Amino acid sequence: MATGHAHDTLVIRRIIPAPREDVFAAWLDPESIRYWMCPGETLEAEAQIDPRVGGSFRITMKHRAWTADHTGQFRVIEPPAKLVFTWISNSTDSLPTLVTVEFLARGDQCELVLTHERLPSPEALRSHEGGWRQIVDKLAEHLRPAPRRGGR
């Protein structure tokens, strides 16, 4: 399918209250992914990651009644600025789509820009847009500094 159709690309932008190095690292850390790669009713995610260009990943999102596998291959890994990877799942009709995640320094915070291209239908775009928004919100919460206790 040719790219450039109105339904095939989504962009999510979010300020994350953490340094961009930490935000970038979270995307390649299977233990971290377990907590935040969990859209909707997902209870947890398991991840196997080979973090190198050409390396593959598998993320299994676990719901109460079912699991959903997401696989892909890393195309670009530029710490701490950019990740590009394919994304294949039942929700992409098992076709490879392309995700680019940019990590922009904004003082002591990070602006995350996630672009997901080549989605096969308007329904796939809506589904992924909602899922990625929830995932990015959970990532921000996961990386939020713990509140200080006690006096100053």
GUKOLMAR-107089 format. One record per atom (N, C-alpha, C): residue number from 0; chain; atom name; x, y, z. Coordinates in Angstrom, 1 decimal. Each point is the difference from the previous one (the first is absolute). Example, Ala and Ser with C-alpha at 12.3 -4.5 7.8 and 13.67 -1.06 7.14 Angstrom:
<guros>
> 0:A:N:13.2:-5.7:7.8 $
> 0:A:CA:-0.9:1.2:0.0 $
> 0:A:C:0.9:1.2:0.0 $
> 1:A:N:-0.4:1.1:-0.7 $
> 1:A:CA:0.9:1.1:0.0 $
> 1:A:C:-0.8:1.1:0.8 $
</guros>
This chain:
<guros>
> 0:A:N:0.8:-1.2:0.0 $
> 0:A:CA:-0.8:1.2:0.0 $
> 0:A:C:0.9:1.2:0.0 $
> 1:A:N:-0.4:1.0:-0.8 $
> 1:A:CA:0.8:1.3:0.0 $
> 1:A:C:-0.2:0.8:1.3 $
> 2:A:N:1.0:0.7:0.4 $
> 2:A:CA:-0.2:0.8:1.2 $
> 2:A:C:-0.5:1.4:-0.5 $
> 3:A:N:-0.4:0.8:1.0 $
> 3:A:CA:-0.5:1.3:-0.4 $
> 3:A:C:-1.5:0.2:0.1 $
> 4:A:N:-0.7:-1.1:0.3 $
> 4:A:CA:-1.5:0.0:0.1 $
> 4:A:C:-0.3:0.6:1.4 $
> 5:A:N:-1.1:0.7:0.1 $
> 5:A:CA:-0.4:0.6:1.2 $
> 5:A:C:-0.1:-0.9:1.2 $
> 6:A:N:-0.3:-1.3:-0.3 $
> 6:A:CA:-0.2:-0.9:1.1 $
> 6:A:C:1.2:-0.8:0.4 $
> 7:A:N:1.1:0.2:-0.6 $
> 7:A:CA:1.1:-0.9:0.2 $
> 7:A:C:1.1:0.5:1.0 $
> 8:A:N:-0.1:1.2:0.5 $
> 8:A:CA:1.0:0.5:0.9 $
> 8:A:C:-0.6:0.7:1.2 $
> 9:A:N:0.6:-0.2:1.1 $
> 9:A:CA:-0.4:0.7:1.2 $
> 9:A:C:1.2:0.6:0.7 $
> 10:A:N:-0.1:1.1:0.7 $
> 10:A:CA:1.1:0.6:0.8 $
> 10:A:C:-0.5:0.3:1.4 $
> 11:A:N:0.7:-0.4:1.0 $
> 11:A:CA:-0.2:0.2:1.4 $
> 11:A:C:1.1:0.9:0.5 $
> 12:A:N:-0.3:1.1:0.7 $
> 12:A:CA:1.1:0.8:0.7 $
> 12:A:C:-0.4:0.1:1.5 $
> 13:A:N:1.1:-0.2:0.8 $
> 13:A:CA:-0.2:0.1:1.4 $
> 13:A:C:1.2:0.4:0.7 $
> 14:A:N:-0.1:0.9:1.0 $
> 14:A:CA:1.1:0.4:0.8 $
> 14:A:C:0.1:-1.1:1.2 $
> 15:A:N:1.1:-0.6:0.1 $
> 15:A:CA:0.3:-1.0:1.1 $
> 15:A:C:0.9:0.7:1.0 $
> 16:A:N:-0.4:-0.1:1.3 $
> 16:A:CA:0.8:0.7:1.1 $
> 16:A:C:1.2:-0.8:0.4 $
> 17:A:N:0.9:-0.3:-1.0 $
> 17:A:CA:1.2:-0.7:0.3 $
> 17:A:C:1.0:0.4:-1.1 $
> 18:A:N:1.3:-0.2:0.3 $
> 18:A:CA:1.0:0.3:-1.1 $
> 18:A:C:-0.2:-0.9:-1.2 $
> 19:A:N:0.4:0.5:-1.1 $
> 19:A:CA:-0.3:-0.8:-1.3 $
> 19:A:C:0.8:-1.3:0.0 $
> 20:A:N:1.2:0.0:0.7 $
> 20:A:CA:0.8:-1.2:0.1 $
> 20:A:C:-0.8:-1.1:0.7 $
> 21:A:N:-0.7:0.3:1.0 $
> 21:A:CA:-0.9:-0.9:0.8 $
> 21:A:C:-1.2:-0.5:-0.8 $
> 22:A:N:-0.6:0.9:-0.8 $
> 22:A:CA:-1.1:-0.3:-0.8 $
> 22:A:C:0.4:-0.9:-1.1 $
> 23:A:N:1.1:0.3:-0.7 $
> 23:A:CA:0.5:-0.9:-1.0 $
> 23:A:C:0.3:-1.4:0.5 $
> 24:A:N:0.7:0.0:1.1 $
> 24:A:CA:0.4:-1.3:0.6 $
> 24:A:C:-1.2:-0.9:0.3 $
> 25:A:N:-1.1:0.6:0.5 $
> 25:A:CA:-1.2:-0.8:0.3 $
> 25:A:C:-0.5:-0.8:-1.1 $
> 26:A:N:0.2:0.5:-1.3 $
> 26:A:CA:-0.6:-0.7:-1.1 $
> 26:A:C:0.8:-1.2:-0.4 $
> 27:A:N:1.2:-0.2:0.6 $
> 27:A:CA:0.9:-1.1:-0.3 $
> 27:A:C:0.1:-0.9:1.2 $
> 28:A:N:-0.7:0.3:1.1 $
> 28:A:CA:0.1:-0.8:1.2 $
> 28:A:C:-1.2:-0.9:0.3 $
> 29:A:N:0.1:-1.3:-0.2 $
> 29:A:CA:-1.1:-0.9:0.1 $
> 29:A:C:-0.7:0.1:1.4 $
> 30:A:N:0.7:0.2:1.1 $
> 30:A:CA:-0.6:0.2:1.3 $
> 30:A:C:-0.8:1.2:0.1 $
> 31:A:N:0.4:1.1:-0.6 $
> 31:A:CA:-0.7:1.3:0.0 $
> 31:A:C:-1.3:-0.2:-0.8 $
> 32:A:N:0.1:-0.6:-1.2 $
> 32:A:CA:-1.1:-0.2:-0.9 $
> 32:A:C:-1.1:-0.7:0.6 $
> 33:A:N:0.3:-0.9:0.9 $
> 33:A:CA:-1.0:-0.8:0.7 $
> 33:A:C:-1.1:0.8:0.7 $
> 34:A:N:0.4:1.2:0.4 $
> 34:A:CA:-0.9:0.9:0.8 $
> 34:A:C:-0.8:1.0:-0.9 $
> 35:A:N:0.6:0.5:-1.1 $
> 35:A:CA:-0.6:1.1:-0.7 $
> 35:A:C:-0.5:-0.3:-1.4 $
> 36:A:N:0.5:-1.1:-0.6 $
> 36:A:CA:-0.5:-0.4:-1.3 $
> 36:A:C:-1.3:-0.8:0.1 $
> 37:A:N:-1.0:0.7:0.7 $
> 37:A:CA:-1.2:-0.7:0.4 $
> 37:A:C:-1.2:0.9:-0.3 $
> 38:A:N:-0.5:0.1:-1.2 $
> 38:A:CA:-1.2:0.8:-0.3 $
> 38:A:C:-1.2:-0.7:0.5 $
> 39:A:N:-1.0:0.9:0.2 $
> 39:A:CA:-1.4:-0.5:0.4 $
> 39:A:C:0.0:-1.0:1.2 $
> 40:A:N:-0.5:-1.2:-0.2 $
> 40:A:CA:-0.2:-1.0:1.0 $
> 40:A:C:1.2:-0.9:0.2 $
> 41:A:N:1.1:0.3:-0.7 $
> 41:A:CA:1.2:-0.8:0.1 $
> 41:A:C:0.5:0.0:1.5 $
> 42:A:N:0.3:-1.2:0.5 $
> 42:A:CA:0.5:-0.1:1.3 $
> 42:A:C:1.5:0.2:0.1 $
> 43:A:N:0.7:-0.6:-0.9 $
> 43:A:CA:1.4:0.2:-0.1 $
> 43:A:C:0.5:-0.5:-1.4 $
> 44:A:N:1.3:0.4:-0.2 $
> 44:A:CA:0.6:-0.4:-1.3 $
> 44:A:C:1.3:-0.7:0.2 $
> 45:A:N:0.2:-1.1:-0.8 $
> 45:A:CA:1.3:-0.6:0.1 $
> 45:A:C:0.7:0.4:-1.3 $
> 46:A:N:1.3:0.2:0.1 $
> 46:A:CA:0.8:0.5:-1.1 $
> 46:A:C:1.3:-0.8:-0.2 $
> 47:A:N:0.3:-0.4:-1.2 $
> 47:A:CA:1.3:-0.6:-0.3 $
> 47:A:C:0.6:1.0:-1.1 $
> 48:A:N:1.2:0.5:0.3 $
> 48:A:CA:0.5:1.1:-0.8 $
> 48:A:C:1.5:-0.3:-0.4 $
> 49:A:N:0.3:0.1:-1.2 $
> 49:A:CA:1.4:0.0:-0.5 $
> 49:A:C:0.3:1.4:-0.5 $
> 50:A:N:0.5:0.9:0.9 $
> 50:A:CA:0.1:1.4:-0.2 $
> 50:A:C:1.2:0.4:-0.9 $
> 51:A:N:-0.1:-0.4:-1.3 $
> 51:A:CA:1.0:0.4:-1.0 $
> 51:A:C:-0.7:0.2:-1.3 $
> 52:A:N:0.6:0.8:-0.9 $
> 52:A:CA:-0.6:0.1:-1.3 $
> 52:A:C:0.0:-1.3:-0.7 $
> 53:A:N:-1.2:-0.4:-0.4 $
> 53:A:CA:-0.2:-1.4:-0.6 $
> 53:A:C:-0.5:-0.9:1.0 $
> 54:A:N:0.1:0.3:1.3 $
> 54:A:CA:-0.5:-0.8:1.1 $
> 54:A:C:-1.5:0.0:0.1 $
> 55:A:N:-0.6:-1.1:0.5 $
> 55:A:CA:-1.4:-0.1:0.0 $
> 55:A:C:-0.5:0.2:1.5 $
> 56:A:N:-1.3:0.1:0.1 $
> 56:A:CA:-0.7:0.0:1.3 $
> 56:A:C:-1.3:-0.7:-0.1 $
> 57:A:N:-0.5:-0.4:1.1 $
> 57:A:CA:-1.3:-0.6:0.2 $
> 57:A:C:-0.6:0.6:1.3 $
> 58:A:N:-1.1:0.6:-0.1 $
> 58:A:CA:-0.7:0.5:1.2 $
> 58:A:C:-1.4:-0.7:0.1 $
> 59:A:N:-0.2:-0.7:1.1 $
> 59:A:CA:-1.3:-0.7:0.2 $
> 59:A:C:-0.7:0.8:1.0 $
> 60:A:N:-1.2:0.6:-0.4 $
> 60:A:CA:-0.8:0.7:0.9 $
> 60:A:C:-1.0:-1.0:0.6 $
> 61:A:N:-0.1:-0.1:1.3 $
> 61:A:CA:-0.9:-0.9:0.7 $
> 61:A:C:-1.2:0.6:0.5 $
> 62:A:N:-1.2:-0.4:-0.5 $
> 62:A:CA:-1.3:0.4:0.5 $
> 62:A:C:-0.5:-1.1:0.9 $
> 63:A:N:-1.2:0.3:0.6 $
> 63:A:CA:-0.6:-1.1:0.9 $
> 63:A:C:-0.3:-1.2:-0.8 $
> 64:A:N:-0.6:0.1:-1.2 $
> 64:A:CA:-0.5:-1.1:-0.7 $
> 64:A:C:0.9:-0.4:-1.2 $
> 65:A:N:1.0:0.8:-0.4 $
> 65:A:CA:0.7:-0.3:-1.2 $
> 65:A:C:1.4:0.7:0.0 $
> 66:A:N:0.8:-0.3:-0.9 $
> 66:A:CA:1.3:0.6:-0.2 $
> 66:A:C:0.1:0.5:-1.4 $
> 67:A:N:0.8:1.1:-0.2 $
> 67:A:CA:0.2:0.5:-1.4 $
> 67:A:C:1.5:0.2:-0.2 $
> 68:A:N:0.5:-0.6:-1.0 $
> 68:A:CA:1.5:0.1:-0.4 $
> 68:A:C:0.2:1.1:-1.0 $
> 69:A:N:1.1:0.7:0.3 $
> 69:A:CA:0.5:1.1:-0.9 $
> 69:A:C:1.4:-0.3:-0.3 $
> 70:A:N:0.4:0.0:-1.3 $
> 70:A:CA:1.4:-0.3:-0.3 $
> 70:A:C:0.5:1.0:-1.0 $
> 71:A:N:1.3:0.1:-0.1 $
> 71:A:CA:0.6:0.9:-0.9 $
> 71:A:C:1.5:-0.1:0.0 $
> 72:A:N:0.6:0.9:-0.8 $
> 72:A:CA:1.4:0.1:-0.1 $
> 72:A:C:0.5:1.4:0.0 $
> 73:A:N:1.1:0.2:0.7 $
> 73:A:CA:0.6:1.4:0.2 $
> 73:A:C:0.6:0.4:-1.3 $
> 74:A:N:-0.3:1.1:-0.5 $
> 74:A:CA:0.6:0.6:-1.2 $
> 74:A:C:1.0:1.0:0.3 $
> 75:A:N:-0.2:0.8:1.1 $
> 75:A:CA:0.9:1.1:0.4 $
> 75:A:C:0.0:0.0:1.5 $
> 76:A:N:1.2:0.1:0.6 $
> 76:A:CA:0.1:0.2:1.4 $
> 76:A:C:1.1:1.1:0.2 $
> 77:A:N:-0.4:1.2:0.4 $
> 77:A:CA:0.9:1.1:0.1 $
> 77:A:C:-0.2:0.6:1.4 $
> 78:A:N:0.7:-0.6:1.1 $
> 78:A:CA:-0.1:0.5:1.3 $
> 78:A:C:0.5:1.4:0.2 $
> 79:A:N:-0.7:0.8:0.7 $
> 79:A:CA:-1.3:-0.1:0.6 $
> 79:A:C:-1.1:0.7:-0.8 $
> 80:A:N:0.2:0.1:-1.3 $
> 80:A:CA:-0.8:0.8:-0.8 $
> 80:A:C:-1.1:-0.7:-0.8 $
> 81:A:N:0.2:-1.2:-0.5 $
> 81:A:CA:-1.0:-0.6:-1.0 $
> 81:A:C:0.0:-1.5:0.0 $
> 82:A:N:-1.2:-0.5:-0.1 $
> 82:A:CA:-0.2:-1.5:-0.3 $
> 82:A:C:-0.9:-0.1:-1.2 $
> 83:A:N:0.3:-0.9:-0.9 $
> 83:A:CA:-0.9:-0.3:-1.1 $
> 83:A:C:-0.1:-1.5:0.0 $
> 84:A:N:-1.3:-0.5:-0.1 $
> 84:A:CA:-0.2:-1.5:0.0 $
> 84:A:C:-1.2:-0.3:-0.8 $
> 85:A:N:-0.1:-1.2:-0.5 $
> 85:A:CA:-1.2:-0.5:-0.6 $
> 85:A:C:-0.9:-0.5:1.2 $
> 86:A:N:-1.3:-0.1:-0.3 $
> 86:A:CA:-1.0:-0.4:1.0 $
> 86:A:C:-1.0:-0.8:-0.7 $
> 87:A:N:-0.1:-1.3:0.4 $
> 87:A:CA:-0.9:-0.9:-0.6 $
> 87:A:C:-0.9:-0.7:1.1 $
> 88:A:N:-1.3:0.0:-0.3 $
> 88:A:CA:-0.9:-0.6:1.0 $
> 88:A:C:-1.3:-0.4:-0.8 $
> 89:A:N:-0.9:-0.6:0.7 $
> 89:A:CA:-1.3:-0.3:-0.6 $
> 89:A:C:-0.7:1.4:-0.3 $
> 90:A:N:0.2:1.0:0.8 $
> 90:A:CA:-0.6:1.3:-0.3 $
> 90:A:C:0.6:0.7:-1.2 $
> 91:A:N:1.1:-0.5:-0.5 $
> 91:A:CA:0.5:0.6:-1.3 $
> 91:A:C:-0.2:-1.0:-1.1 $
> 92:A:N:-1.0:-0.9:0.2 $
> 92:A:CA:-0.3:-1.0:-1.0 $
> 92:A:C:1.2:-0.9:-0.3 $
> 93:A:N:0.9:-0.1:1.0 $
> 93:A:CA:1.3:-0.8:-0.1 $
> 93:A:C:0.9:0.6:-1.1 $
> 94:A:N:-0.2:1.3:-0.4 $
> 94:A:CA:0.9:0.6:-0.9 $
> 94:A:C:1.0:0.9:0.7 $
> 95:A:N:1.2:0.2:-0.5 $
> 95:A:CA:1.0:0.8:0.7 $
> 95:A:C:-0.4:1.5:-0.1 $
> 96:A:N:-0.1:0.7:1.1 $
> 96:A:CA:-0.2:1.4:0.0 $
> 96:A:C:1.3:0.6:0.6 $
> 97:A:N:0.2:1.3:0.0 $
> 97:A:CA:1.2:0.6:0.4 $
> 97:A:C:-0.2:1.0:1.1 $
> 98:A:N:0.7:-0.1:1.1 $
> 98:A:CA:-0.1:0.9:1.2 $
> 98:A:C:1.4:0.7:0.1 $
> 99:A:N:-0.1:1.4:0.1 $
> 99:A:CA:1.1:0.8:0.3 $
> 99:A:C:-0.2:0.7:1.3 $
> 100:A:N:0.9:-0.1:1.0 $
> 100:A:CA:-0.1:0.7:1.2 $
> 100:A:C:1.2:0.9:0.2 $
> 101:A:N:-0.3:1.3:0.1 $
> 101:A:CA:1.0:1.0:0.2 $
> 101:A:C:0.0:0.5:1.4 $
> 102:A:N:1.1:0.3:0.5 $
> 102:A:CA:0.2:0.4:1.4 $
> 102:A:C:0.7:1.4:0.0 $
> 103:A:N:-0.7:1.0:0.3 $
> 103:A:CA:0.5:1.4:-0.1 $
> 103:A:C:0.2:0.5:1.4 $
> 104:A:N:1.2:0.5:0.3 $
> 104:A:CA:0.3:0.6:1.3 $
> 104:A:C:-0.8:1.3:0.2 $
> 105:A:N:-0.7:0.1:1.1 $
> 105:A:CA:-0.7:1.3:0.3 $
> 105:A:C:0.4:0.3:1.5 $
> 106:A:N:1.2:0.5:0.2 $
> 106:A:CA:0.5:0.3:1.3 $
> 106:A:C:0.2:-1.4:0.7 $
> 107:A:N:-0.5:-0.2:1.2 $
> 107:A:CA:0.1:-1.3:0.7 $
> 107:A:C:-1.1:-0.9:-0.4 $
> 108:A:N:-0.8:0.3:-1.0 $
> 108:A:CA:-1.0:-0.9:-0.5 $
> 108:A:C:0.2:-0.5:-1.4 $
> 109:A:N:-0.9:-0.8:-0.5 $
> 109:A:CA:0.2:-0.5:-1.4 $
> 109:A:C:-1.3:0.2:-0.7 $
> 110:A:N:0.1:0.5:-1.2 $
> 110:A:CA:-1.2:0.0:-0.9 $
> 110:A:C:0.1:-1.3:-0.8 $
> 111:A:N:-1.0:-0.9:0.1 $
> 111:A:CA:0.0:-1.2:-0.8 $
> 111:A:C:-0.9:0.2:-1.2 $
> 112:A:N:0.4:-0.3:-1.2 $
> 112:A:CA:-0.8:0.1:-1.2 $
> 112:A:C:0.0:-1.4:-0.6 $
> 113:A:N:-1.2:-0.6:0.0 $
> 113:A:CA:-0.1:-1.3:-0.5 $
> 113:A:C:-0.9:0.1:-1.3 $
> 114:A:N:0.6:-0.5:-1.1 $
> 114:A:CA:-0.7:0.0:-1.3 $
> 114:A:C:-0.1:-1.4:-0.4 $
> 115:A:N:-1.3:-0.4:-0.3 $
> 115:A:CA:-0.2:-1.4:-0.5 $
> 115:A:C:-0.6:0.1:-1.4 $
> 116:A:N:0.7:-0.6:-0.9 $
> 116:A:CA:-0.3:0.1:-1.5 $
> 116:A:C:-0.4:-1.4:-0.5 $
> 117:A:N:-0.7:0.1:-1.2 $
> 117:A:CA:-0.4:-1.2:-0.8 $
> 117:A:C:-1.1:-0.8:0.7 $
> 118:A:N:-0.8:0.6:0.8 $
> 118:A:CA:-1.1:-0.7:0.6 $
> 118:A:C:-1.0:-0.4:-1.1 $
> 119:A:N:-0.6:-1.2:0.0 $
> 119:A:CA:-0.7:-0.5:-1.1 $
> 119:A:C:-1.4:0.5:-0.2 $
> 120:A:N:-0.6:0.7:1.0 $
> 120:A:CA:-1.4:0.5:-0.1 $
> 120:A:C:-0.3:1.1:1.0 $
> 121:A:N:-1.1:0.7:-0.2 $
> 121:A:CA:-0.4:1.0:1.0 $
> 121:A:C:-0.2:-0.6:1.4 $
> 122:A:N:-0.6:-1.2:0.0 $
> 122:A:CA:-0.2:-0.7:1.3 $
> 122:A:C:1.3:-0.3:0.7 $
> 123:A:N:1.0:-0.4:-0.8 $
> 123:A:CA:1.3:-0.3:0.6 $
> 123:A:C:0.6:1.3:0.6 $
> 124:A:N:-0.1:1.1:-0.7 $
> 124:A:CA:0.5:1.2:0.4 $
> 124:A:C:-0.7:0.4:1.3 $
> 125:A:N:-1.3:0.0:0.1 $
> 125:A:CA:-0.7:0.3:1.2 $
> 125:A:C:0.4:-0.8:1.2 $
> 126:A:N:0.1:-1.3:-0.2 $
> 126:A:CA:0.4:-1.0:1.0 $
> 126:A:C:1.4:0.3:0.5 $
> 127:A:N:0.9:0.2:-0.9 $
> 127:A:CA:1.4:0.2:0.4 $
> 127:A:C:0.2:1.4:0.6 $
> 128:A:N:-0.7:1.0:-0.4 $
> 128:A:CA:0.1:1.3:0.6 $
> 128:A:C:-0.4:0.0:1.5 $
> 129:A:N:-1.2:-0.7:0.2 $
> 129:A:CA:-0.4:-0.1:1.4 $
> 129:A:C:1.0:-0.8:0.8 $
> 130:A:N:0.5:-1.1:-0.5 $
> 130:A:CA:1.0:-0.9:0.7 $
> 130:A:C:1.3:0.7:0.3 $
> 131:A:N:0.5:0.7:-1.1 $
> 131:A:CA:1.3:0.7:0.3 $
> 131:A:C:-0.2:1.2:1.0 $
> 132:A:N:-1.1:0.7:-0.1 $
> 132:A:CA:-0.2:1.1:1.0 $
> 132:A:C:0.0:-0.6:1.5 $
> 133:A:N:-0.7:-1.1:0.2 $
> 133:A:CA:0.0:-0.7:1.3 $
> 133:A:C:1.4:-0.5:0.4 $
> 134:A:N:0.7:-0.5:-1.0 $
> 134:A:CA:1.4:-0.5:0.3 $
> 134:A:C:0.9:1.1:0.4 $
> 135:A:N:0.0:1.1:-0.8 $
> 135:A:CA:0.8:1.2:0.3 $
> 135:A:C:-0.3:0.6:1.4 $
> 136:A:N:-1.3:0.1:0.3 $
> 136:A:CA:-0.4:0.5:1.3 $
> 136:A:C:0.5:-0.9:1.1 $
> 137:A:N:-0.1:-1.4:-0.2 $
> 137:A:CA:0.6:-0.9:1.1 $
> 137:A:C:1.5:0.1:0.1 $
> 138:A:N:0.7:0.2:-1.2 $
> 138:A:CA:1.4:0.2:0.1 $
> 138:A:C:0.4:1.3:0.8 $
> 139:A:N:-0.8:1.1:-0.3 $
> 139:A:CA:0.3:1.2:0.8 $
> 139:A:C:-0.2:-0.3:1.5 $
> 140:A:N:-1.1:-0.7:0.3 $
> 140:A:CA:-0.2:-0.3:1.5 $
> 140:A:C:1.1:-0.9:0.5 $
> 141:A:N:0.4:-1.0:-0.7 $
> 141:A:CA:1.0:-0.9:0.4 $
> 141:A:C:1.4:0.7:0.3 $
> 142:A:N:0.3:1.1:-0.8 $
> 142:A:CA:1.2:0.7:0.1 $
> 142:A:C:-0.1:1.2:0.9 $
> 143:A:N:-1.2:0.3:0.5 $
> 143:A:CA:-0.1:1.2:0.8 $
> 143:A:C:0.8:-0.1:1.3 $
> 144:A:N:0.7:1.0:0.4 $
> 144:A:CA:0.8:-0.1:1.2 $
> 144:A:C:-0.9:-0.3:1.2 $
> 145:A:N:0.5:-0.8:0.9 $
> 145:A:CA:-0.7:-0.2:1.3 $
> 145:A:C:-0.1:1.2:0.8 $
> 146:A:N:-1.2:0.3:0.6 $
> 146:A:CA:0.0:1.2:0.9 $
> 146:A:C:0.9:-0.1:1.2 $
> 147:A:N:0.5:1.1:0.3 $
> 147:A:CA:0.9:0.1:1.2 $
> 147:A:C:-0.8:-0.1:1.2 $
> 148:A:N:0.5:-0.7:1.0 $
> 148:A:CA:-0.7:-0.1:1.3 $
> 148:A:C:0.8:0.8:1.0 $
> 149:A:N:-0.8:0.4:1.1 $
> 149:A:CA:0.6:0.7:1.1 $
> 149:A:C:0.2:1.5:-0.3 $
> 150:A:N:0.8:0.6:0.7 $
> 150:A:CA:0.3:1.5:0.0 $
> 150:A:C:0.3:0.4:-1.4 $
> 151:A:N:1.0:0.7:-0.2 $
> 151:A:CA:0.4:0.7:-1.2 $
> 151:A:C:0.4:-1.0:-1.0 $
</guros>
